[in-house]
Amino acid sequence: MAGAEVTHVDASKKAINLAFENRNRNSLQGLPIRFLVEDAVNFVKREIRRNNKYDGIILDPPKYGRGPNGEIWKIEDNLLDLIYLIKKLLSKKALFLVLTSYAIRSSHTSLYYLLKSGLKIENGVYSSGELGIKENNPKGRVLSCANFARWQK
């Protein structure tokens, strides 16, 4: 709604269908949102060849997955290589890259150093933390859901 164009890439057709539903529930059908059922690594490589650039990227990789054509993804084997590729997609005026992880036994500090060593962008700020859902009661405890690391200009 603020003027961004969005490309949502996921190898899971089910995830893309849920994204469509969320778009429709929020009355965002008229906005420039592309949904692609595709292996993210293949998508990124093609965008690099086309010299397409992005001002912001959100990565939410699974721990393990299979692409539509049988591609195998293992976060511990493939994430750093994906970050190296993703760096090539960032425009000169890029504002952010956010990486989330919800299914691995790793701290947000690990994601922080992985992102920082993979991007090697000197200007900007790196940060990391934990994502959680706060109870809606007087105790207000937080249920841990995921970790994140981010670079922002």
Secondary structure as UniProt FT lines:
FT   STRAND          6..10
FT   HELIX           13..25
FT   TURN            26..27
FT   TURN            29..30
FT   STRAND          33..37
FT   HELIX           40..49
FT   TURN            50..51
FT   STRAND          56..59
FT   STRAND          64..66
FT   TURN            68..69
FT   STRAND          72..74
FT   HELIX           75..87
FT   TURN            88..89
FT   TURN            92..93
FT   STRAND          96..101
FT   HELIX           108..119
FT   STRAND          125..134
FT   TURN            138..139
FT   STRAND          142..152
//
